[in-house]
Amino acid sequence: MAKTNPVEFFQQVRTEARKVTWPTRRETLITTAMVFVMVIVASIFFLVADQILSFGVGQLLQIGR
């Protein structure tokens, strides 16, 4: 692979950065809200799953007494 000098490299980086389509403020807010909602949903799911497993293990340990 051919080496490029630093000036040419940064020119190429700048050219590529201009091609990037940046999200709008609205898209960013909607995506952020969706992430928070999914985090809450996942947290509730794992809380419920943990409680069910904890109850099940507790019941199994009670059998041995």
N, CA, C and O atoms as a DFTB+ gen file, in Angstrom:
260 C
 N C O
     1  1       0.843      -1.169       0.000
     2  2       0.000       0.000       0.000
     3  2       0.893       1.240       0.000
     4  3       1.828       1.341       0.794
     5  1       0.604       2.156      -0.876
     6  2       1.424       3.355      -1.013
     7  2       1.200       4.288       0.168
     8  3       0.072       4.464       0.629
     9  1       2.276       4.878       0.649
    10  2       2.175       5.824       1.758
    11  2       1.836       7.201       1.214
    12  3       2.333       7.617       0.167
    13  1       0.984       7.894       1.945
    14  2       0.658       9.267       1.566
    15  2       1.234      10.205       2.616
    16  3       1.395       9.842       3.781
    17  1       1.538      11.409       2.177
    18  2       2.073      12.354       3.155
    19  2       0.926      12.878       4.020
    20  3      -0.237      12.774       3.632
    21  1       1.242      13.439       5.186
    22  2       0.201      13.873       6.130
    23  2      -0.765      14.913       5.546
    24  3      -1.961      14.868       5.832
    25  1      -0.267      15.833       4.745
    26  2      -1.131      16.861       4.169
    27  2      -2.159      16.221       3.245
    28  3      -3.343      16.551       3.311
    29  1      -1.721      15.318       2.394
    30  2      -2.635      14.635       1.478
    31  2      -3.640      13.780       2.256
    32  3      -4.817      13.708       1.901
    33  1      -3.160      13.142       3.311
    34  2      -4.039      12.319       4.135
    35  2      -5.176      13.157       4.721
    36  3      -6.341      12.769       4.634
    37  1      -4.845      14.298       5.315
    38  2      -5.873      15.134       5.922
    39  2      -6.806      15.734       4.880
    40  3      -7.978      15.974       5.171
    41  1      -6.313      15.977       3.681
    42  2      -7.190      16.439       2.604
    43  2      -8.195      15.344       2.242
    44  3      -9.372      15.623       2.014
    45  1      -7.730      14.117       2.193
    46  2      -8.616      12.996       1.890
    47  2      -9.647      12.795       3.005
    48  3     -10.817      12.515       2.745
    49  1      -9.195      12.941       4.232
    50  2     -10.103      12.801       5.373
    51  2     -11.183      13.877       5.309
    52  3     -12.360      13.598       5.534
    53  1     -10.779      15.101       5.002
    54  2     -11.731      16.197       4.897
    55  2     -12.738      15.962       3.772
    56  3     -13.928      16.241       3.923
    57  1     -12.256      15.453       2.658
    58  2     -13.137      15.150       1.531
    59  2     -14.156      14.081       1.914
    60  3     -15.338      14.208       1.596
    61  1     -13.711      13.049       2.582
    62  2     -14.620      11.982       2.999
    63  2     -15.606      12.477       4.056
    64  3     -16.769      12.073       4.052
    65  1     -15.154      13.344       4.956
    66  2     -16.032      13.862       6.005
    67  2     -17.157      14.699       5.409
    68  3     -18.256      14.739       5.962
    69  1     -16.900      15.361       4.300
    70  2     -17.945      16.147       3.637
    71  2     -19.037      15.257       3.051
    72  3     -20.163      15.715       2.860
    73  1     -18.727      14.009       2.764
    74  2     -19.696      13.076       2.188
    75  2     -20.661      12.503       3.231
    76  3     -21.694      11.930       2.884
    77  1     -20.315      12.661       4.504
    78  2     -21.119      12.093       5.575
    79  2     -22.450      12.831       5.670
    80  3     -22.490      14.061       5.637
    81  1     -23.531      12.079       5.786
    82  2     -24.844      12.661       5.999
    83  2     -25.121      12.635       7.493
    84  3     -25.352      11.575       8.076
    85  1     -25.097      13.803       8.100
    86  2     -25.284      13.888       9.535
    87  2     -26.774      13.887       9.868
    88  3     -27.569      14.463       9.126
    89  1     -27.164      13.249      10.973
    90  2     -28.584      13.226      11.341
    91  2     -29.041      14.617      11.789
    92  3     -28.251      15.428      12.274
    93  1     -30.327      14.862      11.612
    94  2     -30.882      16.126      12.077
    95  2     -31.046      16.073      13.592
    96  3     -30.933      15.014      14.210
    97  1     -31.312      17.226      14.168
    98  2     -31.517      17.286      15.617
    99  2     -32.712      16.416      16.020
   100  3     -32.670      15.720      17.035
   101  1     -33.773      16.465      15.216
   102  2     -34.976      15.668      15.507
   103  2     -34.659      14.179      15.464
   104  3     -35.078      13.435      16.352
   105  1     -33.925      13.733      14.446
   106  2     -33.558      12.311      14.342
   107  2     -32.717      11.882      15.539
   108  3     -32.887      10.784      16.068
   109  1     -31.817      12.750      15.955
   110  2     -30.966      12.426      17.104
   111  2     -31.797      12.298      18.380
   112  3     -31.585      11.378      19.170
   113  1     -32.739      13.216      18.582
   114  2     -33.586      13.154      19.779
   115  2     -34.470      11.915      19.769
   116  3     -34.632      11.264      20.802
   117  1     -35.044      11.580      18.616
   118  2     -35.893      10.394      18.525
   119  2     -35.086       9.126      18.787
   120  3     -35.532       8.243      19.518
   121  1     -33.914       9.039      18.199
   122  2     -33.058       7.861      18.404
   123  2     -32.636       7.745      19.863
   124  3     -32.615       6.646      20.419
   125  1     -32.300       8.873      20.487
   126  2     -31.918       8.863      21.901
   127  2     -33.085       8.396      22.767
   128  3     -32.904       7.594      23.683
   129  1     -34.275       8.897      22.476
   130  2     -35.458       8.480      23.242
   131  2     -35.704       6.988      23.068
   132  3     -36.041       6.294      24.027
   133  1     -35.535       6.491      21.841
   134  2     -35.731       5.059      21.602
   135  2     -34.730       4.225      22.397
   136  3     -35.080       3.165      22.916
   137  1     -33.503       4.691      22.493
   138  2     -32.484       3.965      23.262
   139  2     -32.892       3.916      24.731
   140  3     -32.808       2.862      25.362
   141  1     -33.336       5.050      25.280
   142  2     -33.744       5.069      26.680
   143  2     -34.941       4.147      26.926
   144  3     -34.985       3.449      27.939
   145  1     -35.905       4.140      26.010
   146  2     -37.070       3.262      26.154
   147  2     -36.625       1.801      26.132
   148  3     -37.080       1.003      26.952
   149  1     -35.744       1.449      25.205
   150  2     -35.284       0.059      25.123
   151  2     -34.484      -0.338      26.366
   152  3     -34.562      -1.483      26.809
   153  1     -33.722       0.591      26.927
   154  2     -32.981       0.304      28.163
   155  2     -33.963       0.022      29.298
   156  3     -33.761      -0.905      30.083
   157  1     -35.016       0.815      29.384
   158  2     -36.017       0.607      30.431
   159  2     -36.731      -0.727      30.237
   160  3     -36.933      -1.467      31.200
   161  1     -37.114      -1.039      28.996
   162  2     -37.793      -2.306      28.712
   163  2     -36.877      -3.494      29.048
   164  3     -37.316      -4.465      29.665
   165  1     -35.623      -3.411      28.643
   166  2     -34.684      -4.500      28.933
   167  2     -34.465      -4.638      30.443
   168  3     -34.376      -5.751      30.960
   169  1     -34.378      -3.512      31.141
   170  2     -34.187      -3.559      32.595
   171  2     -35.360      -4.232      33.282
   172  3     -35.174      -5.060      34.174
   173  1     -36.562      -3.878      32.868
   174  2     -37.753      -4.499      33.461
   175  2     -37.791      -5.992      33.152
   176  3     -38.106      -6.802      34.024
   177  1     -37.470      -6.355      31.904
   178  2     -37.451      -7.771      31.532
   179  2     -36.475      -8.556      32.408
   180  3     -36.824      -9.609      32.942
   181  1     -35.249      -8.041      32.554
   182  2     -34.258      -8.778      33.339
   183  2     -34.598      -8.766      34.827
   184  3     -34.256      -9.710      35.540
   185  1     -35.259      -7.724      35.306
   186  2     -35.708      -7.715      36.694
   187  2     -36.736      -8.829      36.925
   188  3     -36.646      -9.579      37.897
   189  1     -37.704      -8.921      36.025
   190  2     -38.737      -9.957      36.149
   191  2     -38.114     -11.352      36.013
   192  3     -38.431     -12.248      36.795
   193  1     -37.238     -11.538      35.031
   194  2     -36.590     -12.841      34.841
   195  2     -35.769     -13.214      36.072
   196  3     -35.773     -14.371      36.492
   197  1     -35.070     -12.249      36.649
   198  2     -34.267     -12.508      37.837
   199  2     -35.152     -12.891      39.019
   200  3     -34.816     -13.795      39.783
   201  1     -36.279     -12.206      39.170
   202  2     -37.191     -12.522      40.276
   203  2     -37.782     -13.916      40.115
   204  3     -37.906     -14.651      41.095
   205  1     -38.147     -14.286      38.896
   206  2     -38.695     -15.625      38.646
   207  2     -37.648     -16.700      38.941
   208  3     -37.947     -17.695      39.600
   209  1     -36.431     -16.502      38.457
   210  2     -35.365     -17.481      38.709
   211  2     -35.035     -17.550      40.197
   212  3     -34.800     -18.632      40.735
   213  1     -35.017     -16.403      40.856
   214  2     -34.733     -16.377      42.289
   215  2     -35.817     -17.141      43.069
   216  3     -35.521     -17.900      43.992
   217  1     -37.063     -16.918      42.677
   218  2     -38.160     -17.639      43.325
   219  2     -38.025     -19.143      43.089
   220  3     -38.195     -19.938      44.013
   221  1     -37.715     -19.532      41.839
   222  2     -37.569     -20.944      41.511
   223  2     -36.442     -21.607      42.286
   224  3     -36.605     -22.714      42.801
   225  1     -35.307     -20.939      42.371
   226  2     -34.177     -21.511      43.117
   227  2     -34.536     -21.586      44.598
   228  3     -34.202     -22.562      45.270
   229  1     -35.205     -20.574      45.101
   230  2     -35.633     -20.608      46.514
   231  2     -36.557     -21.782      46.796
   232  3     -36.448     -22.434      47.834
   233  1     -37.467     -22.045      45.868
   234  2     -38.396     -23.170      46.037
   235  2     -37.645     -24.502      45.991
   236  3     -37.961     -25.415      46.753
   237  1     -36.659     -24.619      45.109
   238  2     -35.865     -25.850      45.034
   239  2     -35.060     -26.053      46.319
   240  3     -34.930     -27.182      46.792
   241  1     -34.539     -25.009      46.870
   242  2     -33.756     -25.132      48.115
   243  2     -34.659     -25.451      49.302
   244  3     -34.221     -26.086      50.261
   245  1     -35.914     -25.016      49.243
   246  2     -36.864     -25.336      50.322
   247  2     -37.188     -26.809      50.341
   248  3     -37.464     -27.368      51.402
   249  1     -37.162     -27.451      49.185
   250  2     -37.467     -28.892      49.104
   251  2     -36.442     -29.694      49.905
   252  3     -36.795     -30.699      50.523
   253  1     -35.198     -29.270      49.903
   254  2     -34.147     -29.998      50.594
   255  2     -34.177     -29.885      52.092
   256  3     -33.463     -30.633      52.759
   257  1     -34.954     -29.002      52.658
   258  2     -34.968     -28.816      54.109
   259  2     -35.787     -29.817      54.827
   260  3     -35.882     -29.772      56.054
